[in-house]
Amino acid sequence: MRSDRSAFPIELAISMFTSQNGGEQLVSMSIRDLSEHQRYQQALIEQERLQTALAKEAELSQLKSRMMEHIAHEFRTPLTIIQTSAESLETYFERYTAEQRAACI
């Protein structure tokens, strides 16, 4: 615990050594605060989550664009035919026979 009584993650390493003459045993202990490491890991996880969400959003946007292009194409072709027929009737109405006018209409 910290001095303010808040808990924090640690890494504890303990090593035992015996002196060369075999009489004394020494203990070495180190404690490492892992708080910064945990914050870094959380930041990486959040970054990966955001990148995944961004990739999904980009894919959805592309799908919408393709769909709109398809819809526009499906409307454009019949509208172009209608426009061409109307212009043809307007320009050549007098020259067309009744059958040709009916076909354009």
N, C-alpha and C positions, 0 to 999 in steps of 0.2 A: 504494500500500500504506500501511496505517497503521503507526504506530511499532511495534506488536506484530507486524508482518509479515503481518497478515491483509488480504486483498484486499477491495475494496469497489467498487461500481459508481459511475461518475462521468459527468458531462456536461461536456464541454470546449467552450469557445467561444473562438475566436481571431479578433481583428480587427486589420487593419493600417491605419495612418493615415500620411499624408504631411503634413509641416508645410506651412504656407502658402507658404513660400519655396521648397518643393520639395527642400530639402536633407536633412532628416532623415526617416527613416521610423520610426514608432513601432508597437510591437506591444502590444496589450492582450489578456490572456489571463485567463479565469476558469474555475475548476473548481468544480463543485457536486457534493456527495455525494448520491447518489440512494438510499442505504440506507433512509431513512425512507419515501421514495416507494414503494420496492419492498415494504416491510412493509405499507404501506397498501393497495397493490394486492392483495397476498396475502390480507389481511384481507377485502377486498371479495369476492374469489373464494371464500373459505371461507364467507362469509356467504351468498352466492348459492347455493352448494352445499347449505348447511344449509336454506335456504328451500325449495329444490327437494325435498329429502328430506322436509321437514315437509309440503309440499303433497302429495307422493305418499302419505305416511302418513295424512294426513287423508282423501284420496280412498279409500284402502284401508279405512279405518275406516267411511266412509259406505257403501261397497260391502258390507262385512260386516253393517252395521246393516240395510240394505235386504234382504239375503239372509235374515237372521234374522227380520225382519218377514214376509217371504214364507213362510218355513217355518212360522212360528207361525200364520199365517193358514190355510195348507194343513192343519194339524193341528186348529186350532180349529173349523173348520166341521164336519168329520165327528164330532168329539168332542161338539160341541153337539147334533148330531142324535141321537147315541147317548144322551146325557144326557136329552134331551127325551123320547125314546122310553121310556127306563127309568123316568123320573118318571111318564110317562103310564100305563105298565103298573102301576106301584106304586099310583097314585091310582085308576085306573079299571078295575083288573083284573076285578072282579066284573061290571061293566057291559058289558065288551067281549065280543063273540062270539069264537068260536075263530078266525075269519078275521081279525078286527081284532087279536087278540093276536099272531097269526102275522105280520101286517104290521108291528107294532111291534118284534117280535123280529128 
